[in-house]
Amino acid sequence: MSLESDLRELGRIPLFAAMEYEALRLIAFAGEARILRAGDIVFRKGDISDGGYVLLNGLLELESPTAGRAHRAITPPMLVGELALITETERPGTLVARSPSSVLRISRDLFQRVLREFPRSARQTRDFVETRLAAYLRDIAETSGRRFLDPDIG
C-alpha cells in the first residue's frame, strides 16, 4: 500500500481521526509494515505489549482462551492494541491472520514521539481517551448495578 492510502486508513480509526495530518504522516511513514500469510501469529496471549497494529487489509482473529468467550474477527481498518500504545499491558488473546493480510505496527515509542512532537494531537488523543474511559466506567457501573439488583445477571 502507498503512504497516502495508509494515511486514509489511519484517518478512519477513531483514535487517529482527530490527529493532525503531519502526525498521521509520521505514524504512517515510521510505522512498520508487515505482510502476513494466513495462519501467521501476530502476538500470543500473555505476551507483553510494545505497541499496536492497524489492520490495513485482510482478516485477523483475536482468539480468546477464556471458555465461553467468542473469538473476535478483526476487519480493516481496525486498531488492535489501542491501550498498548499508551502503556505496557499483557496481550489478552492470540492474534492470528485468517487470510493474507497487511498490518502497520505502531510501537509505543513511535506513538509517544508523535504525542511529544504534535501537542494538538496529544490533546485530542487525551480527550478521546478520557471520553472512552468515561463511557467504559459508565458501562461498568450500569452492569454492576444490574447485578446488584438482579443476582441472576452475569
N, CA and C of each residue as an Amber inpcrd file, in Angstrom:
protein
   462
   0.8400000  -1.1790000   0.0000000   0.0000000   0.0000000   0.0000000
   0.8850000   1.2430000   0.0000000   0.3240000   2.3290000  -0.4740000
   1.0720000   3.5710000  -0.5360000   0.9190000   4.3540000   0.7690000
   1.7900000   5.3160000   0.9590000   1.7330000   6.1770000   2.1350000
   0.3800000   6.8830000   2.2000000  -0.1030000   7.3540000   1.0660000
  -1.3880000   8.0680000   1.0410000  -2.5440000   7.1480000   1.4210000
  -2.5470000   5.9250000   0.9290000  -3.6370000   5.0150000   1.2900000
  -3.5420000   4.6260000   2.7680000  -2.3180000   4.4650000   3.2840000
  -2.1440000   4.2020000   4.7160000  -2.6880000   5.3660000   5.5370000
  -2.4330000   6.5970000   5.0970000  -2.9440000   7.7840000   5.7900000
  -4.4700000   7.7990000   5.8060000  -5.0790000   7.4630000   4.6740000
  -6.5440000   7.4170000   4.6130000  -7.0860000   6.3870000   5.6010000
  -6.4660000   5.2160000   5.6520000  -6.9320000   4.1650000   6.5540000
  -6.7400000   4.5720000   8.0160000  -5.5970000   5.1750000   8.3360000
  -5.3680000   5.6400000   9.7090000  -6.4290000   6.6580000  10.1150000
  -6.7830000   7.5570000   9.2050000  -7.7670000   8.5900000   9.4810000
  -9.1630000   8.0500000   9.7430000  -9.4140000   6.8070000   9.3830000
 -10.7230000   6.1830000   9.6180000 -10.8150000   5.5270000  10.9980000
  -9.7130000   5.4810000  11.7160000  -9.6730000   4.8560000  13.0400000
  -9.9300000   5.9400000  14.0890000 -10.9080000   5.7310000  14.9690000
 -11.3040000   6.7860000  15.9080000 -10.1520000   7.4250000  16.6940000
  -9.2090000   6.6500000  17.1900000  -8.1010000   7.2180000  17.9640000
  -7.2820000   8.2000000  17.1380000  -7.1450000   7.9360000  15.8520000
  -6.3100000   8.7650000  14.9840000  -7.0900000   9.8320000  14.2160000
  -8.4030000   9.7290000  14.1820000  -9.2220000  10.5770000  13.3110000
  -9.0230000  12.0790000  13.5370000  -8.8170000  12.4880000  14.7700000
  -8.6960000  13.9190000  15.0520000  -7.2500000  14.4170000  15.0380000
  -6.3230000  13.5370000  14.7620000  -4.9110000  13.9470000  14.7660000
  -4.5810000  14.8040000  13.5500000  -3.5870000  15.6220000  13.7240000
  -3.1050000  16.4590000  12.6300000  -2.5500000  15.5870000  11.4990000
  -2.6430000  16.1060000  10.2860000  -2.1700000  15.3820000   9.1070000
  -0.7070000  14.9800000   9.2670000   0.1390000  15.9000000   9.7020000
   1.5720000  15.6010000   9.8240000   1.8490000  14.5500000  10.8990000
   1.0390000  14.5120000  11.9470000   1.1970000  13.4770000  12.9780000
   0.8800000  12.1070000  12.3890000  -0.2150000  12.0410000  11.6300000
  -0.5760000  10.7780000  10.9790000   0.4690000  10.3740000   9.9450000
   0.9890000  11.3570000   9.2700000   2.0190000  11.0880000   8.2610000
   3.2490000  10.4470000   8.9060000   3.6440000  10.9540000  10.0720000
   4.7830000  10.3740000  10.7800000   4.4790000   8.9300000  11.1840000
   3.2740000   8.6760000  11.6750000   2.9010000   7.3140000  12.0580000
   2.9470000   6.3920000  10.8400000   2.3570000   6.8500000   9.7310000
   2.3190000   6.0190000   8.5170000   3.7200000   5.7730000   7.9710000
   4.5730000   6.7840000   8.0330000   5.9190000   6.6750000   7.4820000
   6.8270000   5.8320000   8.3790000   6.7320000   6.0370000   9.7050000
   7.6600000   5.3840000  10.6300000   7.1360000   4.0600000  11.1790000
   5.8420000   3.7920000  10.9740000   5.3050000   2.5040000  11.4120000
   5.9190000   1.3820000  10.5860000   5.8880000   0.1990000  11.1420000
   6.4960000  -0.9600000  10.4760000   5.4320000  -1.7530000   9.7190000
   5.5300000  -1.7620000   8.3930000   4.5870000  -2.5290000   7.5670000
   4.9500000  -4.0100000   7.6510000   3.9350000  -4.8360000   7.8520000
   4.1380000  -6.2850000   7.8970000   3.1230000  -6.9570000   6.9840000
   3.6140000  -7.8930000   6.1920000   2.7520000  -8.7070000   5.3370000
   2.6140000 -10.0610000   6.0260000   1.3790000 -10.5090000   6.1930000
   1.1040000 -11.7610000   6.8970000   0.4820000 -12.7790000   5.9570000
   0.8160000 -14.0280000   6.1700000   0.1640000 -15.1350000   5.4730000
  -0.9360000 -15.6700000   6.3780000  -1.9060000 -16.3390000   5.7930000
  -2.9460000 -16.9780000   6.5990000  -2.2750000 -17.9270000   7.5930000
  -2.6530000 -17.8150000   8.8470000  -2.0820000 -18.6610000   9.8910000
  -0.9460000 -18.0140000  10.6730000  -0.3870000 -16.9180000  10.1580000
   0.6790000 -16.2290000  10.8980000   0.1310000 -15.6830000  12.2170000
   0.9290000 -15.7920000  13.2510000   0.5590000 -15.2690000  14.5650000
   1.2280000 -13.9140000  14.7490000   0.4160000 -12.9130000  15.0730000
   0.9250000 -11.5570000  15.2790000   1.4630000 -11.4340000  16.7000000
   0.6900000 -11.9010000  17.6670000   1.1410000 -11.9970000  19.0540000
   0.3300000 -13.0700000  19.7570000   0.8500000 -13.4960000  20.9110000
   0.2030000 -14.5660000  21.6850000  -0.3340000 -14.0260000  23.0080000
  -1.3610000 -14.7020000  23.5010000  -1.9060000 -14.3540000  24.8070000
  -0.7710000 -14.3750000  25.8310000  -0.7570000 -13.3410000  26.6700000
   0.2450000 -13.2620000  27.7200000   1.5040000 -12.5230000  27.3270000
   1.7250000 -12.3020000  26.0160000   2.8880000 -11.5100000  25.6010000
   2.7770000 -10.1130000  26.2090000   3.9090000  -9.5290000  26.5170000
   3.9330000  -8.1490000  26.9850000   3.8710000  -7.2520000  25.7550000
   2.9700000  -6.2930000  25.7880000   2.7510000  -5.4250000  24.6220000
   3.8380000  -4.3710000  24.4960000   4.0690000  -3.9640000  23.2500000
   5.0050000  -2.8710000  22.9950000   4.4610000  -1.9280000  21.9270000
   3.1680000  -2.0800000  21.6000000   2.5520000  -1.2160000  20.6040000
   1.2860000  -1.8250000  20.0600000   0.7480000  -1.1760000  19.0390000
  -0.4960000  -1.6270000  18.4330000  -0.3150000  -1.9780000  16.9710000
  -1.3590000  -2.5590000  16.3890000  -1.3440000  -2.9860000  14.9920000
  -2.5950000  -2.4630000  14.2980000  -2.3960000  -1.8170000  13.1650000
  -3.5140000  -1.3800000  12.3430000  -3.6540000  -2.3730000  11.2030000
  -4.8150000  -3.0150000  11.1160000  -5.0820000  -3.9210000  10.0030000
  -5.4700000  -3.0700000   8.8020000  -4.6690000  -3.1440000   7.7500000
  -4.9060000  -2.3650000   6.5320000  -5.7150000  -3.1530000   5.5120000
  -5.4560000  -4.4620000   5.4120000  -6.2890000  -5.3190000   4.5700000
  -6.1380000  -6.7540000   5.0390000  -7.1450000  -7.5660000   4.7110000
  -7.1440000  -8.9550000   5.1250000  -8.1140000  -9.1900000   6.2670000
  -7.8730000 -10.2380000   7.0090000  -8.7350000 -10.6250000   8.1250000
  -7.8830000 -11.2110000   9.2390000  -8.0560000 -10.6870000  10.4300000
  -7.3860000 -11.2060000  11.6220000  -8.4450000 -11.7260000  12.5750000
  -8.0020000 -12.5800000  13.5010000  -8.9200000 -13.0680000  14.5270000
  -8.2050000 -13.0360000  15.8630000  -8.8750000 -12.4510000  16.8540000
  -8.3550000 -12.4560000  18.2200000  -8.9750000 -13.6490000  18.9180000
  -8.1420000 -14.6570000  19.1630000  -8.6050000 -15.8850000  19.8020000
  -8.6020000 -15.6880000  21.3060000  -9.7330000 -15.9100000  21.9060000
  -9.8630000 -15.7810000  23.3560000  -9.7470000 -17.1590000  23.9920000
  -8.8280000 -17.3220000  24.9360000  -8.6680000 -18.6220000  25.5750000
  -9.6960000 -18.8690000  26.6850000 -10.5160000 -17.8550000  26.9850000
 -11.4870000 -17.9790000  28.0530000 -12.6710000 -18.8090000  27.5850000
 -13.0260000 -19.8150000  28.3430000 -14.1510000 -20.6810000  27.9830000
 -15.4260000 -19.8550000  27.8690000 -16.1880000 -20.1250000  26.8240000
 -17.4440000 -19.4270000  26.6250000 -17.3250000 -18.0510000  26.0040000
 -16.1260000 -17.6050000  25.7420000 -15.9190000 -16.2880000  25.1490000
 -15.6040000 -16.4570000  23.6670000 -16.3430000 -15.7640000  22.8360000
 -16.1990000 -15.9160000  21.3860000 -14.9050000 -15.2950000  20.8830000
 -14.3850000 -15.8820000  19.8140000 -13.2490000 -15.2740000  19.1260000
 -13.7860000 -14.0400000  18.4040000 -12.9210000 -13.0660000  18.1800000
 -13.3550000 -11.8040000  17.5880000 -12.6890000 -11.5970000  16.2400000
 -13.5040000 -11.4270000  15.2000000 -12.9800000 -11.1520000  13.8600000
 -12.5820000  -9.6830000  13.7770000 -11.4320000  -9.4150000  13.1850000
 -10.9140000  -8.0600000  13.0140000 -10.8780000  -7.7760000  11.5180000
 -11.5760000  -6.7320000  11.1060000 -11.6030000  -6.3410000   9.6930000
 -11.0560000  -4.9230000   9.5610000 -10.5440000  -4.5690000   8.3860000
  -9.9380000  -3.2480000   8.2170000 -10.9660000  -2.1260000   8.1300000
 -10.5720000  -0.9300000   8.4350000  -9.3620000  -0.5740000   9.1750000
  -9.6440000  -0.6820000  10.6640000  -8.8270000  -1.3760000  11.3840000
  -9.0330000  -1.5860000  12.8100000  -7.6920000  -1.5360000  13.5200000
  -7.6860000  -0.8880000  14.6640000  -6.5090000  -0.8330000  15.5160000
  -6.6540000  -1.8870000  16.5980000  -5.6700000  -2.7520000  16.7070000
  -5.6280000  -3.7630000  17.7620000  -4.5030000  -3.3610000  18.7060000
  -4.8240000  -3.2540000  19.9870000  -3.7970000  -2.8810000  20.9530000
  -3.7610000  -1.3930000  21.2330000  -4.9180000  -0.7630000  21.2080000
  -5.0010000   0.6830000  21.4590000  -4.3410000   1.0510000  22.7870000
  -4.6590000   0.3310000  23.8430000  -4.0920000   0.6270000  25.1560000
  -2.5800000   0.4200000  25.1660000  -2.0980000  -0.5320000  24.3730000
  -0.6630000  -0.8280000  24.3160000   0.1430000   0.3270000  23.7300000
  -0.5260000   1.2550000  23.0410000   0.1700000   2.4490000  22.5460000
   0.5260000   3.3880000  23.6880000  -0.1970000   3.2700000  24.7980000
  -0.0410000   4.2000000  25.9070000   0.7300000   3.5900000  27.0680000
   0.4810000   2.3160000  27.3370000   1.1100000   1.6890000  28.4930000
   1.3810000   0.2150000  28.2220000   2.2960000  -0.3550000  28.9760000
   2.6000000  -1.7790000  28.8480000   1.4330000  -2.5770000  29.4080000
   0.9780000  -3.5350000  28.6280000  -0.0980000  -4.4190000  29.0540000
   0.2670000  -5.8450000  28.6630000  -0.5490000  -6.7660000  29.1170000
  -0.3990000  -8.1630000  28.7180000  -1.4520000  -8.4430000  27.6450000
  -1.0610000  -9.0770000  26.5740000  -1.9950000  -9.3760000  25.4890000
  -3.0880000 -10.3090000  26.0040000  -4.3750000  -9.9630000  25.7580000
  -5.4870000 -10.7450000  26.3060000  -5.8080000 -12.0110000  25.5160000
  -5.2720000 -12.1230000  24.3290000  -5.5450000 -13.2880000  23.4870000
  -4.4720000 -13.3960000  22.4230000  -4.6280000 -14.3730000  21.5510000
  -3.6910000 -14.5880000  20.4540000  -4.2930000 -14.0020000  19.1850000
  -3.5210000 -13.1910000  18.4680000  -3.9760000 -12.5580000  17.2320000
  -3.3900000 -13.3180000  16.0530000  -4.2860000 -13.8450000  15.2010000
  -3.8940000 -14.7140000  14.0890000  -4.4450000 -14.1590000  12.7850000
  -3.6240000 -14.1910000  11.7310000  -4.1030000 -13.8250000  10.3940000
  -4.9380000 -14.9810000   9.8660000  -6.1500000 -14.6960000   9.4310000
  -7.0320000 -15.7250000   8.8730000  -7.0170000 -15.7160000   7.3510000
  -6.3990000 -14.6870000   6.7770000  -6.2150000 -14.6060000   5.3240000
  -4.9420000 -13.8000000   5.1090000  -4.4000000 -13.7900000   3.8970000
  -3.2620000 -12.9090000   3.6580000  -3.6640000 -11.4820000   4.0550000
  -2.8290000 -10.8280000   4.8380000  -3.1810000  -9.5390000   5.4320000
  -1.9660000  -8.6360000   5.4880000  -2.2160000  -7.3490000   5.6330000
  -1.1220000  -6.4210000   5.9130000  -1.5080000  -5.5570000   7.1010000
  -0.5300000  -5.3540000   7.9600000  -0.7240000  -4.5380000   9.1540000
   0.3800000  -3.4910000   9.2200000   0.0850000  -2.4270000   9.9460000
   1.0810000  -1.4190000  10.2570000   1.2990000  -1.5000000  11.7580000
   2.4930000  -1.8840000  12.1610000   2.8280000  -1.9650000  13.5860000
   3.2860000  -0.5860000  14.0400000   2.6450000  -0.0940000  15.0950000
   2.9810000   1.2100000  15.6550000   3.5350000   0.9600000  17.0520000
   4.8140000   1.2010000  17.2190000   5.4260000   0.9660000  18.5280000
   4.9670000   2.0440000  19.5130000   4.9960000   1.7040000  20.7800000
   4.6630000   2.6770000  21.8300000   5.6180000   3.8600000  21.7510000
   6.8970000   3.6040000  21.4920000   7.8770000   4.6890000  21.3820000
   7.4960000   5.6610000  20.2640000   7.0980000   5.1370000  19.1100000
   6.6870000   5.9970000  18.0000000   5.4550000   6.8130000  18.3830000
   4.4640000   6.1650000  18.9780000   3.2390000   6.8660000  19.3470000
   3.5360000   7.9940000  20.3400000   4.3810000   7.7080000  21.3210000
   4.7200000   8.7300000  22.3110000   5.5440000   9.8600000  21.6850000
   6.3680000   9.5290000  20.7200000   7.1180000  10.5610000  19.9880000
   6.1510000  11.4950000  19.2580000   5.1430000  10.9100000  18.6140000
   4.1380000  11.7120000  17.9060000   3.4320000  12.6480000  18.8910000
   3.0760000  12.1410000  20.0520000   2.3930000  12.9770000  21.0410000
   3.2800000  14.1070000  21.5470000   4.5840000  13.8440000  21.6700000
   5.5170000  14.9040000  22.0950000   5.6840000  15.9680000  21.0110000
   5.7820000  15.5330000  19.7700000   6.0680000  16.4570000  18.6760000
   4.8380000  17.2090000  18.1680000   3.6430000  16.7060000  18.4770000
   2.4090000  17.3220000  17.9900000   1.4560000  17.5270000  19.1740000
   1.6650000  18.6220000  19.9260000   0.8640000  18.8540000  21.1360000
  -0.6470000  18.9070000  20.8850000  -1.0730000  19.4410000  19.7600000
  -2.5150000  19.4850000  19.4760000  -3.0580000  18.0650000  19.3270000
  -2.3250000  17.2290000  18.6360000  -2.7350000  15.8260000  18.5030000
  -2.7280000  15.1310000  19.8610000  -1.7780000  15.4850000  20.7150000
  -1.7250000  14.9020000  22.0590000  -2.9670000  15.2920000  22.8570000
  -3.3800000  16.5540000  22.7740000  -4.5940000  16.9960000  23.4790000
  -5.8260000  16.2600000  22.9460000  -5.8950000  16.1220000  21.6310000
  -7.0470000  15.4430000  21.0360000  -7.0600000  13.9610000  21.4230000
  -5.9000000  13.3620000  21.5020000  -5.8030000  11.9660000  21.9330000
  -6.2310000  11.8380000  23.3880000  -5.7690000  12.7580000  24.2210000
  -6.1650000  12.7430000  25.6360000  -7.6880000  12.8530000  25.7640000
  -8.2880000  13.7720000  25.0130000  -9.7440000  13.9550000  25.0640000
 -10.4650000  12.6850000  24.6230000  -9.9650000  12.0530000  23.5710000
 -10.5610000  10.8060000  23.0740000 -10.4930000   9.7220000  24.1530000
  -9.3210000   9.5610000  24.7660000  -9.1390000   8.5280000  25.7860000
 -10.0280000   8.8160000  26.9940000 -10.1240000  10.0870000  27.4000000
 -10.9950000  10.4430000  28.5260000 -12.4470000  10.0800000  28.2360000
 -12.9060000  10.3690000  27.0370000 -14.2800000  10.0590000  26.6490000
 -14.5180000   8.5540000  26.6730000 -13.5820000   7.8000000  26.1060000
 -13.7070000   6.3340000  26.0870000 -13.6890000   5.7600000  27.5070000
 -12.8100000   6.2830000  28.3590000 -12.7170000   5.8010000  29.7310000
 -14.0020000   6.1040000  30.5040000 -14.5500000   7.2950000  30.3220000
 -15.8030000   7.6520000  30.9990000 -16.9280000   6.7200000  30.5670000
 -17.0110000   6.4180000  29.2690000 -18.0480000   5.5090000  28.7730000
 -17.8490000   4.1040000  29.3490000 -16.6040000   3.6680000  29.4090000
 -16.2780000   2.3530000  29.9590000 -16.6920000   2.2720000  31.4310000
 -16.3780000   3.3150000  32.1960000 -16.7320000   3.3330000  33.6140000
 -18.2440000   3.3680000  33.8080000 -18.9700000   4.0990000  32.9370000
 -20.4380000   4.1120000  32.9850000 -20.9820000   2.7030000  32.7360000
 -20.4160000   2.0200000  31.7310000 -20.8610000   0.6600000  31.4180000
 -20.6380000  -0.2820000  32.6080000 -19.5030000  -0.1480000  33.2560000
 -19.2150000  -0.9870000  34.4270000 -20.2060000  -0.6880000  35.5410000
 -20.4600000   0.5890000  35.7870000 -21.3870000   0.9710000  36.8530000
 -22.7900000   0.4470000  36.5580000 -23.2280000   0.5530000  35.3030000
 -24.5580000   0.0580000  34.9410000 -24.6350000  -1.4530000  35.0840000
 -23.6110000  -2.1530000  34.6310000 -23.5900000  -3.6090000  34.7360000
 -23.5480000  -4.0380000  36.1990000 -22.7200000  -3.3840000  36.9940000
 -22.6190000  -3.7140000  38.4180000 -23.9360000  -3.4440000  39.1180000
 -24.5890000  -2.3420000  38.7740000 -25.8790000  -2.0060000  39.3770000
 -26.9250000  -3.0420000  39.0380000 -26.9510000  -3.5100000  37.8050000
 -27.9170000  -4.5430000  37.4090000 -27.6310000  -5.8450000  38.1480000
 -26.3570000  -6.1770000  38.2960000 -26.0040000  -7.4020000  39.0070000
 -26.4230000  -7.3100000  40.4670000 -26.2360000  -6.1210000  41.0650000
 -26.5960000  -5.9230000  42.4550000 -28.1060000  -6.0670000  42.6380000
 -28.8620000  -5.5140000  41.6650000 -30.3140000  -5.5720000  41.7550000
 -30.8750000  -6.9240000  41.3480000 -30.2130000  -7.6070000  40.4130000
 -30.6980000  -8.8910000  39.8930000 -29.5450000  -9.8910000  39.8690000
 -29.4110000 -10.7080000  40.9130000 -28.2730000 -11.6290000  41.0030000
 -28.2280000 -12.6840000  39.9030000 -29.3200000 -12.8260000  39.1170000
 -29.3220000 -13.8030000  38.0210000 -28.5630000 -13.3030000  36.8100000
 -28.2120000 -12.0040000  36.7580000 -27.4440000 -11.4440000  35.6360000
 -25.9770000 -11.7400000  35.8670000 -25.3140000 -12.1780000  34.8290000
 -23.8730000 -12.2970000  34.8980000 -23.4030000 -13.6700000  35.0480000
